[in-house]
Amino acid sequence: MKRLFALSLFFLLAANAHAQKVVASLDRSTVAVGEGVGFSIACENFQPTSAPRLPFIPGLRIAGAGSGRSFQLGGGQQVSTLTYNFLITPTKTGTYTLPSLTIPSNGAVHKTQPLKLRVVAANSEERKGGVSDYAFVRLVVGKNTAYVGEPVPVEIQLFLQNGRYNMPELSAEGFNMTDYPEPKSSRAQRGNAIFQVRTFQTAATPVKSGALQIGPVTMDVVLKIRQNQRRRSPFNDPFEGLLTRYQDVPATLEAKAHNITVKPLPVEGRPANFNGAVGQFAMTAKASPLEVTVGDPVTLNIQLSGEGTVDSLTLPKLAWPGFKSYEPSISSEQADPLGLSGTKVFEQVIIPENDSITEVPKIELAYFNPEEETYMTLSQGPFPLKVNPSAKPVRIPTTTANGDNSTGIENDTPPQSELLWIKHELGSLGQATPLIGRPTFWLLQSIPFLLWIGALVWRRKSEAIAGNPRLLRQRQVDQRTRNGLAKLERLADENEVQEFYTELAELLREQIGLSLDIPAEGITADVIDGPLGQAQIEPGTREMLRRLFTACDAASYAASQSTAELRSCLTDLQQVINEL
């Protein structure tokens, strides 16, 4: 620990004597309209008196993307770099000049060099090397024509080499959209690159007719783009490997809208009992029991299944003469995550009011079949029913399907059995214990004091952690490690190779950075024989670290690996964490 402290002090002193300079850079010089390009201003070994600002440039949308500080070691000196990041999104084609910027500091003025940015059309071949080489999004709509109320399957496919993403934003005016279920994961190859594919599924149900659009769709992503490595120092400095290998580049992906023609439901041939069901359905129904006494319930079990608006299926009101009916109980089972196919079951109770009833009437459901382009009617029944007369007066509740809550008792005089006798003599009351003498009273009084003590202890502990950056980082890394190991277990089971190694590399850098008290970003395998070697790490642990770094670097080019191989790497990582 003393050696690490001495090294840190030496680096800080060396940084003060190092030359100051400022460098402006674009992550690429050619970009397509609508694609984001990263612009950064790196200030080496000095602190600007004010943050740099870019002027307004017509045709470019400029937004700040934060700042960060990094430390690099090389040639026996430490370079401290404060980097300001911007995201530039072009709105028009053309060649733009980013002017020279003046960066003031205490006692000095630094200037950046002007830069050229070429913006081409979105469909231009010149966009090669842009964001689309690392990520792109597709919108796939299942139909070009549909009827009002006919669900249209929609897929949003995100192709991403490495990075993170937000949920897609889909414009669909005139449609009701279902929520996205958990996206499906797969892999695809485009040229020499392997993409992780995330497929988001939804269904768009049109609520009006006409020429409509589904889309466009936009997705905000942060790409992790690998940077070219610098040449090694001729002095073979072991610390030179602590260089940033990946750069975070924010970008907005977009897929064009899909045109769809929505036709109205025909008026000709529409049944009177049609209630808006669109799709292809089947129905089964049964009634039980089929022999009852007046006033006894009969249960109808009606099952609707098929493809279409299954979740919104409703039965017509069963308002039959001679029966009292009640609100049905409803259950459903989806055959797919979007609810475009499945089964819906209605259980409805009906009560015959007299013994002249001989059957349960026919049950019907009218729907529109978009494949046949015609209305159809499903029917079940009638069901024969024997109703026996009751030996005593029948009181039938009239809580019907319309929600009325009257009792339905025709005789206003209640039966004698419903009268309750009132007791005129009261029993004696025991001596009540005073409130102040009850233990419960004092227990309740102590709760605010105990809560105050707990809050005070928590505050003191939080202040102690906040005042100790090392301890704070330790707690953050521990939490990150617990979550990361659980995620790796899941990724190994799902055989998500690319995502597995990305997460493993991040956890590895976090642990090494904590052990050496250096920033985690940019740590590579070179640190094994450098700082870690000086920290007296066991040779077996160093060899294990080399294997893990090699596996992470090769993941982008390796073929699919087995779950057992991934779990072997996970075991090595857990052992390394324990050793560090």
Backbone torsions as a table, in degrees:
resi	resn	phi	psi	omega
1	MET	NA	-40.8	178.6
2	LYS	-62.2	-39.4	179.7
3	ARG	-64.3	-40.6	178.3
4	LEU	-64.4	-40.1	178.1
5	PHE	-63.4	-42.1	179.9
6	ALA	-64.8	-40.6	177.5
7	LEU	-63.2	-42.8	179.0
8	SER	-61.1	-44.4	178.7
9	LEU	-61.3	-41.0	178.6
10	PHE	-63.1	-40.5	-179.3
11	PHE	-66.4	-40.9	178.8
12	LEU	-62.3	-41.2	178.6
13	LEU	-66.9	-39.8	-179.3
14	ALA	-66.8	-33.0	-178.3
15	ALA	-64.5	-35.0	-178.6
16	ASN	-64.7	-28.0	-177.6
17	ALA	-92.0	-6.2	-177.4
18	HIS	-78.4	153.7	-176.2
19	ALA	-66.9	145.6	177.8
20	GLN	-96.5	138.5	175.6
21	LYS	-159.3	163.4	178.2
22	VAL	-129.9	138.6	-177.5
23	VAL	-133.2	127.1	173.5
24	ALA	-103.0	142.4	-177.6
25	SER	-151.4	151.7	171.1
26	LEU	-109.5	142.4	179.8
27	ASP	-73.4	-14.3	170.2
28	ARG	-163.0	154.6	-174.1
29	SER	-96.1	-15.2	178.4
30	THR	-123.6	131.8	-176.4
31	VAL	-145.4	155.1	178.6
32	ALA	-91.8	156.2	176.0
33	VAL	-56.9	132.0	179.3
34	GLY	89.6	-13.2	178.4
35	GLU	-92.4	139.6	180.0
36	GLY	-81.9	142.1	175.2
37	VAL	-126.1	135.3	-179.0
38	GLY	-82.3	133.2	176.3
39	PHE	-124.2	128.7	-176.3
40	SER	-131.5	149.7	175.4
41	ILE	-123.6	111.9	-177.0
42	ALA	-100.7	119.7	178.7
43	CYS	-105.4	110.9	-176.0
44	GLU	-95.2	123.1	172.5
45	ASN	63.0	29.4	169.9
46	PHE	-156.0	158.7	-179.1
47	GLN	-111.2	113.1	178.2
48	PRO	-61.3	145.7	176.7
49	THR	-72.9	-19.8	175.1
50	SER	-150.3	150.4	-178.7
51	ALA	-69.6	140.0	179.7
52	PRO	-68.6	149.2	178.4
53	ARG	-131.9	138.3	177.8
54	LEU	-89.8	141.7	178.7
55	PRO	-73.1	164.5	175.9
56	PHE	-68.8	128.9	179.2
57	ILE	-125.4	112.0	179.2
58	PRO	-56.8	134.0	-178.7
59	GLY	95.4	-8.6	178.6
60	LEU	-124.9	133.6	173.8
61	ARG	-102.7	117.2	-172.9
62	ILE	-114.1	130.3	179.3
63	ALA	-137.4	141.3	175.9
64	GLY	-68.9	142.4	-179.0
65	ALA	-123.0	22.4	175.8
66	GLY	91.9	-180.0	179.3
67	SER	-139.7	163.7	179.7
68	GLY	-158.4	154.4	179.5
69	ARG	-115.2	139.1	178.7
70	SER	-134.2	160.5	178.9
71	PHE	-127.6	131.3	178.2
72	GLN	-127.7	144.3	-177.4
73	LEU	-116.8	133.9	178.7
74	GLY	-176.6	141.1	178.8
75	GLY	65.0	25.3	179.1
76	GLY	79.6	7.9	-179.2
77	GLN	-131.5	153.7	175.7
78	GLN	-102.6	133.6	177.1
79	VAL	-109.1	119.3	176.8
80	SER	-98.4	123.4	-175.4
81	THR	-123.7	125.1	173.1
82	LEU	-103.9	117.8	-174.1
83	THR	-113.4	128.1	174.0
84	TYR	-101.2	127.2	-175.7
85	ASN	-111.0	142.1	177.6
86	PHE	-134.0	152.2	174.1
87	LEU	-114.3	121.7	179.8
88	ILE	-109.6	123.3	178.3
89	THR	-118.2	110.0	-180.0
90	PRO	-71.6	144.4	176.5
91	THR	-111.8	-12.7	178.8
92	LYS	-141.6	153.0	177.2
93	THR	-72.9	162.6	178.5
94	GLY	139.1	179.6	176.2
95	THR	-110.9	123.7	-175.1
96	TYR	-114.7	148.3	175.9
97	THR	-111.5	121.5	171.9
98	LEU	-87.3	113.9	-169.8
99	PRO	-70.3	166.0	174.0
100	SER	-65.3	135.9	-178.9
101	LEU	-112.2	141.8	177.5
102	THR	-96.4	122.5	-178.8
103	ILE	-113.8	104.6	-179.2
104	PRO	-82.1	148.4	172.3
105	SER	-141.4	176.2	-178.5
106	ASN	-63.0	108.5	175.4
107	GLY	83.0	5.1	-178.3
108	ALA	-151.5	159.7	176.7
109	VAL	-130.1	127.1	-179.2
110	HIS	-114.9	145.5	-179.6
111	LYS	-125.9	141.4	175.2
112	THR	-89.5	160.9	176.4
113	GLN	-85.1	146.2	175.6
114	PRO	-68.4	150.3	-178.3
115	LEU	-129.6	148.4	177.4
116	LYS	-102.8	138.6	176.5
117	LEU	-129.0	121.9	179.0
118	ARG	-100.1	128.0	-178.8
119	VAL	-115.5	124.0	-178.9
120	VAL	-113.6	170.6	178.5
121	ALA	-65.5	155.4	-175.9
122	ALA	-62.8	-29.5	-179.4
123	ASN	-98.9	14.3	-177.7
124	SER	-77.5	147.4	175.4
125	GLU	-69.6	-17.5	-178.3
126	GLU	-74.4	-6.5	-179.3
127	ARG	-77.2	0.0	177.5
128	LYS	-53.4	131.8	-177.0
129	GLY	91.7	0.4	179.2
130	GLY	-87.9	-161.5	-177.5
131	VAL	-60.8	-34.1	-177.8
132	SER	-62.2	-17.5	175.3
133	ASP	-75.3	-17.2	-177.9
134	TYR	-112.0	-26.5	-178.6
135	ALA	-163.5	145.9	172.7
136	PHE	-158.2	164.0	-176.4
137	VAL	-129.3	144.4	177.8
138	ARG	-122.6	146.3	174.6
139	LEU	-114.5	119.5	-177.9
140	VAL	-118.3	117.0	179.9
141	VAL	-109.6	131.2	-171.3
142	GLY	-72.5	-19.6	-176.5
143	LYS	-140.6	153.7	173.5
144	ASN	-100.1	-21.9	176.8
145	THR	-133.2	150.3	178.8
146	ALA	-159.3	164.0	174.2
147	TYR	-96.9	157.3	172.8
148	VAL	-56.3	128.0	-179.6
149	GLY	89.7	-3.9	-179.9
150	GLU	-91.7	118.1	-178.6
151	PRO	-65.3	139.9	178.3
152	VAL	-116.6	117.1	179.2
153	PRO	-69.3	139.1	-178.3
154	VAL	-133.3	136.2	174.8
155	GLU	-124.2	138.0	172.1
156	ILE	-115.8	116.1	-175.6
157	GLN	-108.1	117.2	176.9
158	LEU	-100.4	123.0	175.1
159	PHE	-105.7	117.7	-173.0
160	LEU	-139.7	125.7	177.1
161	GLN	-73.4	-54.4	-177.3
162	ASN	-158.1	129.0	179.5
163	GLY	150.0	-164.5	179.7
164	ARG	-131.4	165.5	-172.7
165	TYR	-147.0	158.3	169.8
166	ASN	-100.0	167.8	179.7
167	MET	-65.1	146.5	-179.1
168	PRO	-68.3	150.5	174.2
169	GLU	-113.2	116.3	-174.5
170	LEU	-115.1	124.7	175.6
171	SER	-88.1	127.3	-178.1
172	ALA	-153.1	70.8	179.0
173	GLU	-70.6	132.1	-178.3
174	GLY	92.6	7.1	-179.1
175	PHE	-128.6	147.2	165.7
176	ASN	-94.7	129.2	-174.9
177	MET	-110.5	140.9	173.4
178	THR	-84.5	158.5	177.5
179	ASP	-69.7	152.7	177.6
180	TYR	-75.2	126.5	168.2
181	PRO	-75.2	-178.0	177.4
182	GLU	-58.0	127.0	-176.8
183	PRO	-64.7	147.2	175.8
184	LYS	-81.4	145.4	-178.3
185	SER	-114.3	139.3	175.8
186	SER	-156.8	-177.3	178.7
187	ARG	-130.3	149.5	178.3
188	ALA	-145.8	150.5	178.8
189	GLN	-110.3	134.3	176.2
190	ARG	-131.0	106.1	-172.1
191	GLY	67.8	-125.6	177.6
192	ASN	-97.1	1.0	-175.6
193	ALA	-99.2	142.9	174.8
194	ILE	-103.1	125.7	-179.8
195	PHE	-109.9	138.8	166.3
196	GLN	-82.1	130.4	-176.3
197	VAL	-111.3	126.6	173.8
198	ARG	-115.3	121.3	-177.5
199	THR	-108.9	116.9	177.7
200	PHE	-100.2	126.9	-177.6
201	GLN	-111.6	142.1	174.5
202	THR	-152.1	175.9	177.4
203	ALA	-132.9	134.3	179.9
204	ALA	-109.5	116.5	179.4
205	THR	-106.4	113.1	-177.9
206	PRO	-68.4	139.9	178.8
207	VAL	-111.1	-1.5	176.3
208	LYS	-148.0	161.7	-178.8
209	SER	-96.5	166.6	178.0
210	GLY	125.7	-173.6	176.3
211	ALA	-86.3	106.9	-175.1
212	LEU	-116.4	171.8	178.0
213	GLN	-129.8	139.7	167.6
214	ILE	-109.1	114.7	-174.6
215	GLY	113.6	-179.0	0.7
216	PRO	-70.5	169.3	175.6
217	VAL	-116.7	137.8	177.3
218	THR	-125.5	148.1	177.2
219	MET	-140.7	130.6	174.2
220	ASP	-89.8	126.8	-179.7
221	VAL	-130.4	159.9	170.3
222	VAL	-122.8	110.6	-176.7
223	LEU	-84.9	140.1	171.4
224	LYS	-102.9	101.2	-175.1
225	ILE	-103.6	126.3	-178.6
226	ARG	-71.3	132.9	-179.8
227	GLN	-96.4	153.6	175.6
228	ASN	-67.2	139.1	-178.4
229	GLN	-81.1	142.6	175.5
230	ARG	-72.7	158.0	175.5
231	ARG	-66.0	144.9	178.0
232	ARG	-70.2	146.0	177.1
233	SER	-63.6	143.4	177.2
234	PRO	-65.7	-16.1	178.8
235	PHE	-88.1	0.8	177.8
236	ASN	54.0	48.7	-179.3
237	ASP	-67.0	121.1	-177.6
238	PRO	-66.8	-19.5	-178.7
239	PHE	-85.1	-6.8	-175.9
240	GLU	-69.0	-16.0	178.8
241	GLY	-73.0	-11.5	-179.6
242	LEU	-81.3	59.6	-179.5
243	LEU	-117.3	147.3	179.5
244	THR	-66.2	123.3	-179.9
245	ARG	-100.6	-19.3	-179.7
246	TYR	-127.6	145.6	176.8
247	GLN	-121.4	134.1	175.3
248	ASP	-81.8	121.1	-179.3
249	VAL	-121.8	107.7	176.4
250	PRO	-72.3	145.7	-179.6
251	ALA	-155.3	156.4	175.0
252	THR	-115.5	118.6	178.8
253	LEU	-93.5	149.0	-178.5
254	GLU	-143.5	140.6	171.9
255	ALA	-120.7	139.4	-175.1
256	LYS	-66.0	158.5	179.2
257	ALA	-71.4	154.9	177.8
258	HIS	-111.1	125.6	179.1
259	ASN	-81.1	138.7	179.9
260	ILE	-142.6	137.5	178.3
261	THR	-97.4	122.1	-179.1
262	VAL	-108.1	120.7	-178.6
263	LYS	-96.7	143.4	177.4
264	PRO	-73.5	155.7	175.6
265	LEU	-69.2	135.3	-176.9
266	PRO	-64.8	146.8	176.7
267	VAL	-84.3	-37.3	-179.5
268	GLU	-65.9	128.7	177.6
269	GLY	82.6	7.3	-178.7
270	ARG	-74.4	122.2	179.6
271	PRO	-66.4	153.1	-179.1
272	ALA	-65.6	-29.5	-177.8
273	ASN	-94.9	13.7	178.3
274	PHE	-68.7	126.9	-177.4
275	ASN	-119.1	21.7	172.5
276	GLY	102.0	4.0	-179.6
277	ALA	-71.5	128.7	180.0
278	VAL	-129.5	125.2	179.9
279	GLY	152.5	-152.5	176.9
280	GLN	-130.4	115.8	-169.8
281	PHE	-131.3	162.1	172.7
282	ALA	-134.4	156.6	-177.0
283	MET	-138.6	138.3	168.7
284	THR	-128.1	149.9	-179.1
285	ALA	-153.5	151.5	174.5
286	LYS	-149.9	155.7	178.1
287	ALA	-124.1	139.3	177.7
288	SER	-154.2	146.7	-11.1
289	PRO	-73.4	167.5	-178.6
290	LEU	-100.8	2.9	171.9
291	GLU	-136.3	119.5	-176.5
292	VAL	-140.2	173.9	172.1
293	THR	-103.5	151.1	177.3
294	VAL	-49.9	128.2	-179.1
295	GLY	95.7	-12.4	177.9
296	ASP	-83.6	147.9	-176.9
297	PRO	-79.9	147.6	169.9
298	VAL	-118.8	129.0	-177.8
299	THR	-100.9	126.6	174.7
300	LEU	-100.2	127.0	174.6
301	ASN	-110.9	111.3	-175.4
302	ILE	-118.6	123.2	-176.3
303	GLN	-118.2	122.0	176.6
304	LEU	-112.0	133.5	179.9
305	SER	-142.6	160.5	177.8
306	GLY	147.1	-157.0	-179.1
307	GLU	-123.6	136.3	-179.1
308	GLY	136.8	-144.4	-179.1
309	THR	-81.6	60.4	-175.2
310	VAL	-61.8	-43.6	-175.1
311	ASP	-64.0	-26.5	-177.8
312	SER	-98.9	7.4	179.6
313	LEU	-63.8	135.8	174.9
314	THR	-133.7	153.3	176.3
315	LEU	-92.0	147.9	171.5
316	PRO	-66.0	155.0	178.6
317	LYS	-61.3	129.0	179.6
318	LEU	-90.6	71.5	-179.4
319	ALA	-94.7	79.6	-176.6
320	TRP	-97.4	138.6	175.7
321	PRO	-61.6	137.3	178.9
322	GLY	87.3	-1.5	-180.0
323	PHE	-125.4	143.4	163.7
324	LYS	-97.2	133.5	-179.2
325	SER	-122.6	155.7	-175.2
326	TYR	-125.6	162.8	176.9
327	GLU	-60.9	131.1	-177.7
328	PRO	-75.6	153.7	167.4
329	SER	-89.6	138.8	-171.0
330	ILE	-124.5	135.3	172.0
331	SER	-135.0	152.5	-178.6
332	SER	-142.9	156.0	178.2
333	GLU	-138.9	119.8	-178.8
334	GLN	-86.6	136.1	177.0
335	ALA	-90.4	-12.7	175.8
336	ASP	-143.1	159.7	-174.8
337	PRO	-62.4	-24.1	-176.5
338	LEU	-88.8	-7.0	-179.4
339	GLY	74.5	21.8	179.7
340	LEU	-84.2	-8.8	174.3
341	SER	-150.1	151.8	-179.4
342	GLY	158.1	-161.2	-175.4
343	THR	-134.2	140.2	176.5
344	LYS	-128.3	129.3	-174.9
345	VAL	-117.3	130.3	176.5
346	PHE	-113.4	128.1	171.8
347	GLU	-115.2	115.7	-174.4
348	GLN	-125.3	136.0	179.1
349	VAL	-99.8	130.7	173.7
350	ILE	-125.6	148.1	-178.2
351	ILE	-125.9	120.0	176.0
352	PRO	-70.5	139.0	-176.0
353	GLU	-98.9	-14.0	179.1
354	ASN	-150.2	166.6	-175.1
355	ASP	-88.6	8.1	177.3
356	SER	-86.5	-7.7	-179.3
357	ILE	-73.4	133.9	-178.5
358	THR	-118.2	-8.6	-178.1
359	GLU	-159.6	157.0	167.2
360	VAL	-88.0	122.4	-174.6
361	PRO	-59.4	166.8	-179.6
362	LYS	-66.7	139.4	177.8
363	ILE	-101.7	128.8	-175.6
364	GLU	-128.8	148.1	173.2
365	LEU	-138.8	120.2	176.9
366	ALA	-95.8	138.3	178.1
367	TYR	-147.2	163.4	177.3
368	PHE	-104.2	127.0	178.7
369	ASN	-96.2	108.1	-176.7
370	PRO	-70.0	-23.8	178.4
371	GLU	-71.4	-43.3	178.6
372	GLU	-86.9	-13.4	-179.2
373	GLU	57.0	45.8	-179.5
374	THR	-153.7	160.9	175.5
375	TYR	-84.0	142.8	178.0
376	MET	-133.4	156.2	-179.0
377	THR	-128.3	125.9	173.6
378	LEU	-94.8	144.7	179.3
379	SER	-147.0	147.8	174.9
380	GLN	-139.3	138.9	-179.0
381	GLY	97.4	-171.5	3.1
382	PRO	-71.4	163.5	-179.0
383	PHE	-111.4	125.4	179.0
384	PRO	-62.5	137.8	-176.5
385	LEU	-138.9	127.4	175.3
386	LYS	-103.1	121.5	-178.4
387	VAL	-114.8	115.5	178.7
388	ASN	-87.9	146.3	177.7
389	PRO	-68.3	153.2	179.5
390	SER	-90.7	143.2	-178.9
391	ALA	-78.2	-16.1	-179.5
392	LYS	-134.9	162.8	-178.8
393	PRO	-56.8	139.9	-177.0
394	VAL	-103.4	129.4	174.8
395	ARG	-109.6	108.2	-177.2
396	ILE	-102.1	117.4	173.7
397	PRO	-61.2	144.8	-177.5
398	THR	-111.7	34.0	170.9
399	THR	-75.1	91.9	-170.6
400	THR	-92.3	-179.0	176.7
401	ALA	-66.1	-15.6	177.1
402	ASN	-85.0	-3.9	174.7
403	GLY	90.1	8.6	177.3
404	ASP	-70.3	142.2	-174.1
405	ASN	-123.6	39.9	174.5
406	SER	-85.0	160.2	-177.4
407	THR	-81.4	-24.6	-179.9
408	GLY	73.9	17.7	-179.4
409	ILE	-86.6	117.1	-178.8
410	GLU	-77.8	-31.8	179.5
411	ASN	-85.7	116.2	-177.4
412	ASP	-73.9	-16.0	-179.8
413	THR	-89.0	116.9	-179.3
414	PRO	-70.8	148.3	177.6
415	PRO	-63.7	155.7	-177.7
416	GLN	-61.1	-28.9	-177.0
417	SER	-68.1	-14.9	-179.2
418	GLU	-92.4	-1.5	178.2
419	LEU	-81.4	141.0	178.8
420	LEU	-112.7	132.0	178.0
421	TRP	-79.4	140.6	179.4
422	ILE	-101.6	128.7	178.9
423	LYS	-81.2	124.0	-175.2
424	HIS	-85.3	-27.9	-177.3
425	GLU	-98.5	130.0	178.7
426	LEU	-94.5	143.7	176.4
427	GLY	-73.4	168.3	179.5
428	SER	-78.0	147.9	179.2
429	LEU	-97.7	134.1	177.0
430	GLY	-72.9	165.7	178.3
431	GLN	-68.4	119.2	-178.8
432	ALA	-78.1	139.5	176.9
433	THR	-77.9	131.1	178.2
434	PRO	-56.9	148.2	-177.0
435	LEU	-58.9	-41.4	-176.5
436	ILE	-67.9	-17.1	-179.9
437	GLY	-92.9	2.0	-178.4
438	ARG	-92.5	134.2	177.9
439	PRO	-59.2	-35.0	-179.2
440	THR	-59.7	-37.2	179.5
441	PHE	-59.5	-48.2	-178.4
442	TRP	-70.2	-32.6	176.5
443	LEU	-63.5	-43.3	178.7
444	LEU	-66.5	-35.5	179.4
445	GLN	-67.2	-28.0	-177.4
446	SER	-82.3	-15.3	-176.4
447	ILE	-59.9	-47.7	179.0
448	PRO	-59.2	-38.3	179.9
449	PHE	-65.2	-43.0	179.2
450	LEU	-64.6	-39.2	176.9
451	LEU	-63.8	-39.0	178.4
452	TRP	-64.3	-42.3	178.0
453	ILE	-62.3	-44.9	179.2
454	GLY	-61.2	-42.6	179.2
455	ALA	-64.5	-38.5	179.2
456	LEU	-63.9	-44.8	179.3
457	VAL	-62.9	-43.4	179.5
458	TRP	-62.4	-40.8	-179.9
459	ARG	-64.9	-44.8	179.3
460	ARG	-61.0	-40.5	179.7
461	LYS	-67.0	-40.9	179.0
462	SER	-64.5	-41.4	178.7
463	GLU	-64.0	-38.4	179.1
464	ALA	-64.8	-40.6	179.1
465	ILE	-67.9	-43.5	-179.6
466	ALA	-63.0	-30.8	179.3
467	GLY	-82.3	-2.6	-179.8
468	ASN	-124.7	90.4	-176.7
469	PRO	-56.6	-36.7	-180.0
470	ARG	-62.7	-45.6	179.3
471	LEU	-66.2	-40.1	178.5
472	LEU	-61.2	-44.9	178.6
473	ARG	-64.0	-39.0	178.2
474	GLN	-57.8	-45.4	-179.4
475	ARG	-66.7	-40.5	-179.9
476	GLN	-65.1	-42.5	179.6
477	VAL	-66.7	-38.5	178.2
478	ASP	-61.1	-45.2	178.6
479	GLN	-64.1	-43.4	178.7
480	ARG	-61.6	-38.1	-179.6
481	THR	-66.7	-45.1	179.1
482	ARG	-58.9	-47.1	179.3
483	ASN	-66.0	-39.6	-177.8
484	GLY	-66.8	-40.6	178.8
485	LEU	-63.9	-39.3	176.7
486	ALA	-63.9	-40.4	178.5
487	LYS	-65.1	-40.0	178.6
488	LEU	-63.9	-37.8	176.1
489	GLU	-57.3	-46.5	-179.4
490	ARG	-66.4	-43.4	-178.9
491	LEU	-65.5	-35.4	176.9
492	ALA	-65.2	-42.6	178.4
493	ASP	-63.7	-36.6	-179.6
494	GLU	-85.9	-3.1	179.5
495	ASN	57.1	40.7	174.7
496	GLU	-88.2	84.9	-168.7
497	VAL	-63.7	-52.6	-176.2
498	GLN	-59.6	-50.9	-178.7
499	GLU	-64.7	-35.0	178.5
500	PHE	-59.9	-50.6	-176.7
501	TYR	-71.7	-30.5	174.2
502	THR	-62.1	-46.5	178.9
503	GLU	-65.8	-41.1	179.9
504	LEU	-61.8	-43.2	-179.8
505	ALA	-62.6	-40.2	179.2
506	GLU	-64.8	-42.8	178.3
507	LEU	-64.0	-38.9	-179.7
508	LEU	-62.9	-45.5	179.6
509	ARG	-65.2	-38.2	178.3
510	GLU	-60.7	-43.7	-178.8
511	GLN	-67.6	-42.8	179.5
512	ILE	-67.0	-42.2	178.0
513	GLY	-60.7	-40.2	177.3
514	LEU	-66.3	-42.0	-178.2
515	SER	-63.9	-39.1	-177.5
516	LEU	-95.8	-4.7	-177.4
517	ASP	57.8	48.7	176.7
518	ILE	-131.0	160.9	177.1
519	PRO	-58.7	141.9	-177.3
520	ALA	-76.8	-28.4	-176.6
521	GLU	-62.6	133.3	174.0
522	GLY	83.8	0.3	178.3
523	ILE	-65.5	131.4	180.0
524	THR	-124.6	-175.5	-178.8
525	ALA	-65.7	-17.7	-179.9
526	ASP	-63.3	-22.2	-178.5
527	VAL	-69.4	-18.0	-175.9
528	ILE	-64.8	-45.8	-179.7
529	ASP	-89.0	-2.9	178.3
530	GLY	-99.4	-106.7	-177.2
531	PRO	-58.6	-41.3	-179.5
532	LEU	-66.7	-36.3	176.5
533	GLY	-62.1	-39.7	178.3
534	GLN	-72.2	-21.5	179.0
535	ALA	-83.2	8.0	174.0
536	GLN	62.1	44.9	174.2
537	ILE	-76.0	141.4	-179.3
538	GLU	-57.9	141.9	-179.9
539	PRO	-56.4	-38.3	178.5
540	GLY	-62.5	-38.4	177.8
541	THR	-66.8	-40.7	178.5
542	ARG	-63.5	-39.3	178.3
543	GLU	-65.2	-38.9	178.0
544	MET	-64.7	-39.0	177.2
545	LEU	-62.8	-42.3	178.3
546	ARG	-59.6	-43.2	179.9
547	ARG	-62.2	-41.1	-179.0
548	LEU	-66.9	-43.4	178.2
549	PHE	-63.5	-41.3	179.1
550	THR	-62.6	-43.1	179.3
551	ALA	-63.2	-40.4	179.3
552	CYS	-66.1	-42.3	180.0
553	ASP	-66.8	-33.9	-177.0
554	ALA	-85.7	-6.1	-174.2
555	ALA	-63.7	-33.1	-178.2
556	SER	-68.3	-22.0	-175.9
557	TYR	-113.5	-11.3	-175.3
558	ALA	-77.2	155.0	173.5
559	ALA	-75.2	178.2	-179.2
560	SER	-60.6	140.1	-179.5
561	GLN	-112.2	157.0	179.7
562	SER	-79.5	161.1	176.9
563	THR	-61.8	-34.8	178.7
564	ALA	-62.9	-39.6	177.7
565	GLU	-64.7	-42.3	178.3
566	LEU	-64.2	-39.7	179.9
567	ARG	-68.8	-30.4	176.0
568	SER	-64.2	-42.9	175.8
569	CYS	-63.6	-38.3	178.6
570	LEU	-63.5	-39.8	176.8
571	THR	-63.0	-43.3	176.8
572	ASP	-60.6	-42.6	179.4
573	LEU	-61.0	-44.6	179.8
574	GLN	-61.5	-39.2	178.6
575	GLN	-67.0	-40.6	178.3
576	VAL	-62.0	-42.8	179.2
577	ILE	-59.4	-42.4	179.0
578	ASN	-65.0	-36.8	-178.6
579	GLU	-72.9	-39.1	-178.7
580	LEU	-70.6	NA	NA
